[in-house]
Amino acid sequence: MSRRVVITGMGAITPIGLNAADFFESLRAGRHGFGPITRFDATDYKCHVAAQVKDFDPTRYMDARAARRMEPFVQYAVAAARQALEDAGIDMEKEDPWRAGVAVGCGIGSLQTMEREHEKLLSKGPSRINPLFVPLMISNMAAGNISIQFGLKGKNINVVTACASGTNCVGEAFRSIQYGEADVMAAGGTESAVTPLGIAGFCALKALSGVDDPDRCSLPFDRNRSGFVMGEGAGILILEELGHAQERGAHIYGEVLGYGCTSDAYHITSPAEDGQGAAAAMLLALKDGGVAPQELTYINAHGTGTHHNDLFETRAIKKAFGDHAYRLRINSTKSMVGHLLGAAGALELVACVKQMEGGFIHRTLGYETPDGEMDLDYCKEPYQEEIPYALSNSLGFGGHNASILIGKYRGRSGL
């Protein structure tokens, strides 16, 4: 029999708050984090707006020497992990470190390091490349540094599935605890790609919004949507085996019930037009959690604001839920924080937990105008209502689909 897995801690570094509580308060208030790009001169780019993390000081979460050996995506992850561990009340002096692991994904790694060292290579030659170039750049260093900073010696993985990375990492952490490989896992995702190469690359794909108005640049599910806005940050959750959490008297935010994961086997950037792959991932997560589709009331959608994603995800929801799709509340957290790529799914799961805790479903900020067959309830306004279950979707380039189902914790008798 598989073991039950609960959520006992959360951390978040976001464009609208530097911890999970402030992040949720911004969602509740309908505050976005969009503004002109300040990390570099974006005058000649087609996109001039991003959702940047503001006022972040890494030395609040780690010593200055350690911070200097971490790129921003790692700093964000370590900071969010410290918040999550403290929120969960995990004391590693009292834990078996071999039973505590990490599953933290990152879609890209450090483009900053690549840009900096490539320029140095061209101007000064190969002998001047930083000896730490590779360990600063590679995407697994978020998971690695969390382990090093906090003494987590168990399973340590970095699932890289583009924009599904964070959700896949939470799902794989869930499985690791279910089947006895760990008792505690720090799980989630991180990303920091607001750089010249990052913005230029997604502009070349015609994926980014070219709208300069911060209030109208990110419009998931709206007829006037024009692409996604790049965000950055990290979301980390502490997952624990139920008995382990109860034994130490931990506060339980909710329970991870199911995980579904599929591939479209269709196209390197576009989701499958019929939504079949994403629909299958959602239904697998529900089946895994023993929840009937008609019992679900809320979905946190991938909802990027691109033409293809929003339309095809809508088709997927209709395929999975039939007529019940019209009774679902569906929102997009990206309407306020943009697209955090490998961190998106993890941060959106934090949003799900906080909304479930508060009995509140945030609005899809900026959504005004329906668009043809996209005729579901995309939360034009917020709702104050109980959320017994929440399903969070992530769809990544390459056809990666991942869904996580969480529910309110109902005690040892289960749901």
Order of alpha helices (4+ residues) and beta strands (2+ residues): beta-alpha-beta-beta-alpha-alpha-beta-alpha-alpha-alpha-beta-alpha-beta-alpha-beta-alpha-beta-alpha-beta-alpha-beta-alpha-alpha-beta-beta-beta-beta
